[in-house]
Amino acid sequence: MNKLIKQRVIIISLTVIFLISCTARILKNDSTIDYGETIMIFAVGTGDVGGTFYPAGAAIIKVMNDFVEGVRATAECSEGSVDNSRMVGSGELLFGLAIGDIAYNAYTGTEMFSSPNPNITCLFAIYPSISQWVTLESSNIDSIKDLKGNKISVGMPGSGSEVSSSMIIKAAGIQYPGEIFPTYMGCGEGAAAVRDGHVVAAHTIGGVPFGAYVDLFKTKKAALIPLDKDMIQKIVEEYPFYSPAEIPANSYPGQDEPVDSVGIKCLFLANKEVVSEELAYNITKAVWENLGVLWGEHQALKAMNKDFIVSDLPIPLHPGAEKYWKEIGILKY
């Protein structure tokens, strides 16, 4: 029998269920053992239910379950990009969502990751993750520089939101965390803390709109905090995976003007060693052929088109995904 990879996957055959301490083992694709028709049950790492990772991941999971034979996936809440990258890299999860710079760090073994991991690959990009800072109109916070000396929600510890919070605050000339008082909350908690006056502002990075922010704008006179042009230029020069971005007008109730920010691609990660070429190919094919379903599930997923989905990726494609994108001409040989 070939080596078994331990991970959050259950293989159900007509006669056998392998269950090992809430964690199951899946035979690698080159196994010669045949147990008949199987159903793969596995979790996809998403994020806080109040953010974009969770509903976007759930939309992709819906397509996987409906259009990929033998697959039954579920959304697993996690602390976000760093958590998902670690679990996908180790094989604990087959798939997960992560913003591009965190995925790159996981692949190269930089920043918060201690060693390179060539098993970190992706199937496609999902949407541009945009930095979004929210406050109440009554706070008199008009710029990132105004956050100095204030208590703010920066995201879960080590999450993509927390990492980008640190980056942006430093770009504003504010020591992090020395000159602000960070609280570490998910998107939903952060929005609630702004609403209740426990923090002056909250930050998260992801697709537009965030459900938790929509609720905040509906219940309070809230405002988005723009990034000024000099900050944007500094961030883009120092962090090349980021680019200037705009939160369109009317993304949130009462938000009549567009807001300048920065953004980075969000990726659908896959473990190269554990995920077979066939499975990666079939999922990629199902997603591309059912973009209309995804576009109807969440506004951010409307970014998934031929010009966006595999361009300028910071990490390699999984071989199965690469094969499909080349077959249909989206990716050139």
C-alpha angles and dihedrals in degrees: 000000000000122000114290120225115217113223146125095287131116122201113203116192129177090265111015137055117187111205122168118178095318087310122090134199127234125204113242115252094257094060115129093207114106119199094172124246111002138190118212114215116190143147126244116214110239126152147237112350090230093059135065101262093072100050092037091050090046090053092053090045089054090056091046093051094044100042109024112077116233096013127121111173131176133196116251118202111227140161089269137244101001093044093047093046091052094048095045090046092053094044092244085121125028095207139017145155124254139160115251102253093050090048089050091050090051092049095047099035095240136138108000094003117084101204139018118267116199090187090074105100135142139224097209146324116271109193141326110278106219126198108244125187119187132191139154120272088235092060094077089223106146102159141019089257089063089066092075111121094012135115111248138171108241102177133266115323110280093001124136088255092053092047092050091044089058092046094050096043090051090049087057090058094254121132112241118246096349099072099035133047107236123201117193112227139141121251095268094047092046093052090048090050090054090048092051095043097246092123132023095225143359132212135202135158123221146086124332124281113033111205092220091053092049088056091048092052090049094054103034139029095260132172138196117237113229126219113233121237095253092053092049092051092048093050094047092048094048097039108037095188088067124079136182111280139180131216101219121236114267093025085127131029110278094007098129100168133055116252125220117232143133130264145190134193121270113220136205102228128208131184106243096207099046102035110074121229089243094054093046090049094049094048092047091049093048092050094049094046092049103043089129089064091051094046089055093052101056134004093226091062091065085085089073103104137125093274094051111029101079104008122118096357115179094213134037124274119248107259092244092053092044090053092054096045090050092048093057095041099246090115117043121225 
